[in-house]
Amino acid sequence: MRAILCSRNAHKARELEVLLPGWTIEPLAADDYPPETGGSYYENASIKAAFGRTRIPGWTIGEDSGLEVAALGGRPGIESARYAPEGAPAIAKLLGELEGVEDRRAQYVSELVAIAPDGEEFRGTGVVTGRIAMEPRGSEGFGYDPIFTPDGEEQTIAQLGDSWKARNSHRARSAQALREAVDRRGSA
């Protein structure tokens, strides 16, 4: 199955291709993406997938994800990619906001929305709970991975590595849920 990921992020496209065996996923090269004005990950993922449908007739996938920190009232949340001003490292900003804070509970959330060529919509949600580390550790992954320690682990996702992430991340979980939803369509 071939799908277009409605994102310029080639890294996410490769990651999803690994998470969705049998799918070929290419990023959509477009400069006029609509703004992410949704009030939830689902709404933002839907906006992206619908935008892709205006460009190609086949399968389109929209994805939105973020990091929610309990002590920050769930921020940065759906604003995770835009959390720090242009050029400012988001990790440093987040750690600065949590300086002296004991409650470091957090969760990663990913929402995938796929639209089939016939217009039917499928979705998958994935969540990983954990806590924010005191300092960045590790070199694999991207985004907030160097400071996110999943529940049951002592290392950050960046230390646990890409193979752990491919099995256990929020995006891995949302991809599994999406794949199951699409498979149910085929067996119905």
Contacts in CASP RR format, 6 or more apart in sequence:
PFRMAT RR
TARGET T0000
AUTHOR 0000-0000-0000
METHOD contacts of the structure
MODEL  1
MRAILCSRNAHKARELEVLLPGWTIEPLAADDYPPETGGSYYENASIKAA
FGRTRIPGWTIGEDSGLEVAALGGRPGIESARYAPEGAPAIAKLLGELEG
VEDRRAQYVSELVAIAPDGEEFRGTGVVTGRIAMEPRGSEGFGYDPIFTP
DGEEQTIAQLGDSWKARNSHRARSAQALREAVDRRGSA
1 22 0 8 1.000
1 23 0 8 1.000
1 24 0 8 1.000
1 59 0 8 1.000
2 23 0 8 1.000
2 24 0 8 1.000
2 25 0 8 1.000
2 26 0 8 1.000
2 58 0 8 1.000
2 59 0 8 1.000
3 20 0 8 1.000
3 23 0 8 1.000
3 24 0 8 1.000
3 25 0 8 1.000
3 26 0 8 1.000
3 58 0 8 1.000
3 59 0 8 1.000
3 60 0 8 1.000
3 61 0 8 1.000
3 114 0 8 1.000
4 25 0 8 1.000
4 26 0 8 1.000
4 27 0 8 1.000
4 28 0 8 1.000
4 52 0 8 1.000
4 55 0 8 1.000
4 56 0 8 1.000
4 58 0 8 1.000
4 59 0 8 1.000
4 60 0 8 1.000
4 61 0 8 1.000
5 12 0 8 1.000
5 13 0 8 1.000
5 16 0 8 1.000
5 25 0 8 1.000
5 26 0 8 1.000
5 27 0 8 1.000
5 28 0 8 1.000
5 61 0 8 1.000
5 62 0 8 1.000
5 63 0 8 1.000
6 28 0 8 1.000
6 33 0 8 1.000
6 48 0 8 1.000
6 49 0 8 1.000
6 51 0 8 1.000
6 52 0 8 1.000
6 60 0 8 1.000
6 61 0 8 1.000
6 62 0 8 1.000
6 63 0 8 1.000
7 13 0 8 1.000
7 27 0 8 1.000
7 28 0 8 1.000
7 48 0 8 1.000
7 62 0 8 1.000
7 63 0 8 1.000
8 27 0 8 1.000
8 28 0 8 1.000
8 29 0 8 1.000
8 30 0 8 1.000
8 33 0 8 1.000
9 27 0 8 1.000
10 27 0 8 1.000
11 142 0 8 1.000
12 27 0 8 1.000
12 63 0 8 1.000
12 171 0 8 1.000
13 25 0 8 1.000
13 26 0 8 1.000
13 27 0 8 1.000
14 25 0 8 1.000
15 166 0 8 1.000
15 171 0 8 1.000
16 23 0 8 1.000
16 25 0 8 1.000
16 61 0 8 1.000
16 63 0 8 1.000
16 112 0 8 1.000
16 171 0 8 1.000
16 175 0 8 1.000
17 23 0 8 1.000
17 24 0 8 1.000
17 25 0 8 1.000
18 166 0 8 1.000
19 166 0 8 1.000
19 171 0 8 1.000
19 172 0 8 1.000
19 175 0 8 1.000
19 176 0 8 1.000
20 175 0 8 1.000
20 178 0 8 1.000
20 179 0 8 1.000
25 61 0 8 1.000
28 52 0 8 1.000
28 55 0 8 1.000
28 56 0 8 1.000
28 60 0 8 1.000
30 51 0 8 1.000
30 52 0 8 1.000
30 55 0 8 1.000
33 48 0 8 1.000
33 51 0 8 1.000
34 47 0 8 1.000
34 48 0 8 1.000
34 51 0 8 1.000
36 44 0 8 1.000
36 47 0 8 1.000
36 48 0 8 1.000
36 64 0 8 1.000
36 78 0 8 1.000
37 44 0 8 1.000
37 47 0 8 1.000
38 44 0 8 1.000
38 47 0 8 1.000
38 78 0 8 1.000
39 78 0 8 1.000
40 78 0 8 1.000
40 111 0 8 1.000
41 64 0 8 1.000
41 65 0 8 1.000
41 66 0 8 1.000
41 78 0 8 1.000
41 109 0 8 1.000
41 110 0 8 1.000
41 111 0 8 1.000
41 125 0 8 1.000
42 64 0 8 1.000
42 111 0 8 1.000
42 113 0 8 1.000
42 123 0 8 1.000
42 125 0 8 1.000
44 64 0 8 1.000
44 78 0 8 1.000
44 111 0 8 1.000
45 62 0 8 1.000
45 63 0 8 1.000
45 64 0 8 1.000
45 111 0 8 1.000
45 112 0 8 1.000
45 113 0 8 1.000
45 123 0 8 1.000
46 62 0 8 1.000
46 113 0 8 1.000
46 121 0 8 1.000
48 62 0 8 1.000
48 63 0 8 1.000
48 64 0 8 1.000
48 113 0 8 1.000
49 60 0 8 1.000
49 61 0 8 1.000
49 62 0 8 1.000
49 113 0 8 1.000
49 114 0 8 1.000
49 115 0 8 1.000
49 121 0 8 1.000
50 60 0 8 1.000
50 115 0 8 1.000
52 60 0 8 1.000
53 60 0 8 1.000
53 115 0 8 1.000
53 119 0 8 1.000
57 117 0 8 1.000
58 116 0 8 1.000
58 117 0 8 1.000
59 114 0 8 1.000
59 115 0 8 1.000
59 116 0 8 1.000
59 117 0 8 1.000
60 114 0 8 1.000
60 115 0 8 1.000
61 112 0 8 1.000
61 113 0 8 1.000
61 114 0 8 1.000
61 115 0 8 1.000
62 112 0 8 1.000
62 113 0 8 1.000
62 114 0 8 1.000
63 110 0 8 1.000
63 111 0 8 1.000
63 112 0 8 1.000
63 113 0 8 1.000
63 171 0 8 1.000
63 174 0 8 1.000
64 78 0 8 1.000
64 110 0 8 1.000
64 111 0 8 1.000
65 80 0 8 1.000
65 108 0 8 1.000
65 109 0 8 1.000
65 110 0 8 1.000
65 111 0 8 1.000
65 170 0 8 1.000
65 171 0 8 1.000
65 174 0 8 1.000
66 76 0 8 1.000
66 77 0 8 1.000
66 78 0 8 1.000
66 80 0 8 1.000
66 81 0 8 1.000
66 108 0 8 1.000
66 109 0 8 1.000
66 110 0 8 1.000
66 170 0 8 1.000
67 76 0 8 1.000
67 77 0 8 1.000
67 80 0 8 1.000
67 94 0 8 1.000
67 106 0 8 1.000
67 107 0 8 1.000
67 108 0 8 1.000
67 109 0 8 1.000
67 144 0 8 1.000
67 148 0 8 1.000
68 74 0 8 1.000
68 75 0 8 1.000
68 76 0 8 1.000
68 77 0 8 1.000
68 106 0 8 1.000
68 107 0 8 1.000
68 108 0 8 1.000
68 109 0 8 1.000
69 75 0 8 1.000
69 76 0 8 1.000
69 94 0 8 1.000
69 98 0 8 1.000
69 104 0 8 1.000
69 105 0 8 1.000
69 106 0 8 1.000
69 132 0 8 1.000
70 103 0 8 1.000
70 104 0 8 1.000
70 105 0 8 1.000
70 106 0 8 1.000
71 98 0 8 1.000
71 101 0 8 1.000
71 103 0 8 1.000
71 104 0 8 1.000
71 105 0 8 1.000
72 97 0 8 1.000
72 98 0 8 1.000
75 83 0 8 1.000
76 83 0 8 1.000
76 90 0 8 1.000
76 94 0 8 1.000
77 109 0 8 1.000
80 90 0 8 1.000
80 144 0 8 1.000
83 90 0 8 1.000
83 93 0 8 1.000
83 94 0 8 1.000
84 90 0 8 1.000
84 92 0 8 1.000
84 93 0 8 1.000
90 143 0 8 1.000
90 144 0 8 1.000
91 136 0 8 1.000
91 143 0 8 1.000
91 144 0 8 1.000
91 146 0 8 1.000
91 147 0 8 1.000
94 132 0 8 1.000
94 144 0 8 1.000
94 147 0 8 1.000
95 132 0 8 1.000
95 134 0 8 1.000
95 135 0 8 1.000
95 136 0 8 1.000
95 147 0 8 1.000
98 104 0 8 1.000
98 132 0 8 1.000
104 131 0 8 1.000
104 132 0 8 1.000
104 133 0 8 1.000
105 129 0 8 1.000
105 130 0 8 1.000
105 131 0 8 1.000
106 129 0 8 1.000
106 130 0 8 1.000
106 131 0 8 1.000
106 132 0 8 1.000
106 148 0 8 1.000
107 127 0 8 1.000
107 128 0 8 1.000
107 129 0 8 1.000
107 130 0 8 1.000
107 170 0 8 1.000
108 127 0 8 1.000
108 128 0 8 1.000
108 144 0 8 1.000
108 148 0 8 1.000
108 169 0 8 1.000
108 170 0 8 1.000
109 125 0 8 1.000
109 126 0 8 1.000
109 127 0 8 1.000
109 170 0 8 1.000
110 125 0 8 1.000
110 126 0 8 1.000
110 127 0 8 1.000
110 169 0 8 1.000
110 170 0 8 1.000
110 171 0 8 1.000
110 173 0 8 1.000
110 174 0 8 1.000
111 123 0 8 1.000
111 124 0 8 1.000
111 125 0 8 1.000
111 126 0 8 1.000
111 174 0 8 1.000
112 123 0 8 1.000
112 124 0 8 1.000
112 125 0 8 1.000
112 171 0 8 1.000
112 174 0 8 1.000
112 175 0 8 1.000
112 177 0 8 1.000
112 178 0 8 1.000
113 121 0 8 1.000
113 122 0 8 1.000
113 123 0 8 1.000
113 124 0 8 1.000
114 121 0 8 1.000
114 122 0 8 1.000
114 123 0 8 1.000
114 178 0 8 1.000
114 182 0 8 1.000
115 121 0 8 1.000
115 122 0 8 1.000
116 122 0 8 1.000
116 185 0 8 1.000
120 185 0 8 1.000
122 178 0 8 1.000
122 181 0 8 1.000
122 182 0 8 1.000
122 185 0 8 1.000
123 177 0 8 1.000
123 178 0 8 1.000
123 181 0 8 1.000
124 174 0 8 1.000
124 175 0 8 1.000
124 177 0 8 1.000
124 178 0 8 1.000
124 181 0 8 1.000
125 173 0 8 1.000
125 174 0 8 1.000
125 177 0 8 1.000
126 170 0 8 1.000
126 171 0 8 1.000
126 173 0 8 1.000
126 174 0 8 1.000
126 177 0 8 1.000
127 170 0 8 1.000
127 173 0 8 1.000
128 150 0 8 1.000
128 151 0 8 1.000
128 168 0 8 1.000
128 169 0 8 1.000
128 170 0 8 1.000
128 173 0 8 1.000
129 150 0 8 1.000
129 151 0 8 1.000
130 148 0 8 1.000
130 149 0 8 1.000
130 150 0 8 1.000
130 151 0 8 1.000
131 148 0 8 1.000
131 149 0 8 1.000
131 151 0 8 1.000
132 147 0 8 1.000
132 148 0 8 1.000
132 149 0 8 1.000
133 146 0 8 1.000
133 147 0 8 1.000
133 148 0 8 1.000
133 149 0 8 1.000
133 156 0 8 1.000
135 147 0 8 1.000
136 146 0 8 1.000
136 147 0 8 1.000
136 156 0 8 1.000
136 158 0 8 1.000
137 146 0 8 1.000
137 147 0 8 1.000
137 155 0 8 1.000
137 156 0 8 1.000
137 158 0 8 1.000
137 159 0 8 1.000
138 145 0 8 1.000
138 146 0 8 1.000
138 155 0 8 1.000
138 156 0 8 1.000
138 158 0 8 1.000
138 159 0 8 1.000
139 146 0 8 1.000
139 158 0 8 1.000
140 157 0 8 1.000
140 158 0 8 1.000
140 159 0 8 1.000
140 160 0 8 1.000
140 161 0 8 1.000
140 162 0 8 1.000
140 165 0 8 1.000
141 157 0 8 1.000
141 158 0 8 1.000
141 161 0 8 1.000
141 162 0 8 1.000
141 165 0 8 1.000
145 156 0 8 1.000
145 157 0 8 1.000
145 158 0 8 1.000
145 165 0 8 1.000
146 156 0 8 1.000
146 157 0 8 1.000
146 158 0 8 1.000
147 156 0 8 1.000
148 156 0 8 1.000
148 157 0 8 1.000
149 155 0 8 1.000
149 156 0 8 1.000
149 157 0 8 1.000
150 157 0 8 1.000
150 160 0 8 1.000
150 168 0 8 1.000
153 160 0 8 1.000
157 164 0 8 1.000
157 165 0 8 1.000
157 169 0 8 1.000
165 171 0 8 1.000
165 172 0 8 1.000
166 172 0 8 1.000
END
